Amino acid sequence: HGTQLPIELMIGEPGSGKSSMYMLRSRIISGRAALRNQPNDSRDWYASITAHDGLHITDNVKFINKELRQRISDEICRIITEPDPYVELRKLYTTSESLRIPVRSVFAFTAIQQPFTNADIIQRAAIFELNAVGGDHDNNWAENHLHIKGGREAWMAHHLIAIHRFLHLV
């Protein structure tokens, strides 16, 4: 609705709980854990971000292909700064007709090290850095906390109250 889309980067060692944290969040927000793999090319990425609303989580990002990293990085910068973000693609491979598809996702990425070098992304991102959890921890903590705290509905109510209090203070 006219605001810039946020981007989150969760950087941490293997076993630090990055994926589990986002699995819990996506279960709370959408009712299912929806982490996506790193795209093979920009078309895969466009299809993924335009097909889903809400939180778009790309897990374990490590761009080996520098051209793909730069292309996705540039597109993220464009999308998160647009007042009405969209992706424009050719409708059919054999024609020149274009489709303009809106993007309604908030982006989140998990990685062992910073996957992006573009200053526009880093300046606009909420970056969280985690350390590995010791060997004596609950591997199923996200699912357990969902149930211990009252399920998805209780977590949603907590989120809405926290957002309300934050906006009231601002």
C-alpha positions in Angstrom: 0.0 0.0 0.0 2.6 2.5 -1.0 5.3 1.5 1.5 8.6 -0.1 0.6 8.8 -3.8 1.0 11.2 -4.9 3.8 14.0 -7.4 3.4 15.4 -9.6 6.2 18.8 -11.4 6.2 19.4 -14.1 8.8 23.1 -14.9 8.8 24.6 -17.6 11.0 26.5 -20.7 11.5 25.0 -24.1 10.6 22.8 -25.2 13.5 22.1 -21.7 14.7 18.3 -22.0 14.1 17.9 -19.8 11.0 15.7 -22.1 9.1 13.8 -23.2 12.3 13.0 -19.5 13.1 11.6 -18.9 9.7 9.7 -22.2 9.7 8.0 -21.1 12.9 7.2 -17.6 11.5 5.8 -18.9 8.2 3.7 -21.5 10.1 2.3 -18.6 12.2 1.7 -16.3 9.3 0.4 -18.7 6.6 -0.3 -21.9 8.5 2.4 -23.9 6.8 6.2 -23.9 6.8 7.2 -22.5 3.4 11.0 -22.2 2.9 12.2 -22.1 -0.7 15.4 -23.2 -2.2 17.8 -20.8 -4.0 16.6 -20.2 -7.5 18.5 -21.7 -10.5 17.9 -18.6 -12.6 16.0 -15.3 -12.6 12.9 -16.9 -14.2 12.6 -19.3 -11.3 12.9 -16.5 -8.8 10.3 -14.3 -10.6 7.9 -17.3 -10.6 8.4 -17.9 -6.9 8.0 -14.3 -5.7 4.9 -13.5 -7.9 3.1 -16.8 -6.9 3.1 -16.1 -3.2 2.0 -13.3 -1.0 3.3 -12.7 2.5 6.7 -13.8 3.6 8.9 -15.2 0.8 11.8 -17.1 2.5 14.8 -18.3 0.5 16.8 -20.7 2.6 20.5 -21.4 2.6 21.5 -18.8 0.0 25.0 -19.1 -1.5 25.3 -17.6 -4.9 28.0 -19.4 -6.8 27.0 -17.7 -10.1 28.0 -14.0 -9.7 25.8 -13.0 -12.6 22.7 -14.5 -11.0 23.6 -12.9 -7.6 23.9 -9.5 -9.3 20.8 -9.9 -11.3 18.6 -10.9 -8.3 20.3 -8.3 -6.2 19.5 -5.6 -8.7 15.9 -6.8 -8.9 15.5 -6.9 -5.2 16.7 -3.3 -4.9 14.3 -2.2 -7.6 11.3 -4.1 -6.1 11.8 -3.0 -2.5 12.1 0.6 -3.5 9.1 0.7 -5.9 5.9 2.2 -4.5 3.9 -0.4 -6.6 6.4 -3.3 -7.1 6.0 -5.6 -10.1 7.8 -8.0 -12.3 7.5 -7.7 -16.0 7.9 -10.8 -18.2 7.2 -11.9 -21.7 3.8 -13.5 -21.9 4.9 -16.2 -24.3 8.4 -17.1 -25.4 7.5 -16.7 -29.1 5.7 -13.2 -28.7 6.7 -9.8 -27.6 3.6 -9.3 -25.4 4.4 -8.6 -21.8 2.8 -9.4 -18.5 3.1 -7.1 -15.5 2.7 -9.2 -12.3 2.5 -7.5 -8.9 4.9 -8.5 -6.1 3.3 -8.6 -2.7 6.0 -10.5 -0.7 8.3 -9.5 2.0 11.7 -11.0 1.4 13.8 -13.1 3.9 17.0 -14.9 3.2 19.0 -17.3 5.4 22.7 -17.8 4.7 25.9 -18.8 6.4 27.6 -15.6 5.1 26.3 -12.4 3.6 24.9 -13.3 0.2 24.6 -9.8 -1.1 27.2 -7.1 -1.6 24.8 -4.4 -3.0 24.7 -1.4 -0.6 21.1 -0.7 -1.4 20.1 -4.1 0.0 22.3 -3.9 3.0 21.2 -0.4 4.0 17.5 -1.4 3.7 17.7 -4.8 5.3 17.1 -6.0 8.8 20.2 -8.1 9.4 20.2 -10.7 12.1 23.3 -12.7 13.0 23.1 -15.9 15.0 25.7 -18.2 16.6 25.4 -22.0 16.6 23.4 -23.5 19.4 25.3 -26.1 21.5 24.9 -29.8 21.0 22.3 -30.1 23.8 19.2 -28.5 22.3 15.7 -29.5 21.1 15.8 -30.1 17.4 12.0 -29.7 17.2 11.9 -26.5 19.3 9.9 -24.5 16.7 7.0 -27.0 16.5 7.1 -27.4 20.3 6.9 -23.6 20.9 4.0 -23.3 18.5 2.0 -25.8 20.6 3.3 -24.6 24.1 2.3 -21.0 23.4 -1.3 -21.9 22.3 -1.0 -22.6 18.7 -1.1 -20.4 15.6 -4.1 -18.3 16.8 -2.3 -17.3 20.1 0.8 -16.4 18.2 -1.1 -14.3 15.7 -2.9 -12.5 18.5 0.6 -11.8 20.1 1.9 -10.5 16.7 -1.1 -8.1 16.3 -0.8 -6.8 19.8 3.0 -6.2 19.4 2.4 -4.4 16.0 -0.4 -2.3 17.6 1.8 -1.3 20.5 4.7 -0.4 18.2 2.6 1.7 15.9 0.9 3.4 18.8 4.4 4.4 20.1 5.5 5.6 16.7 
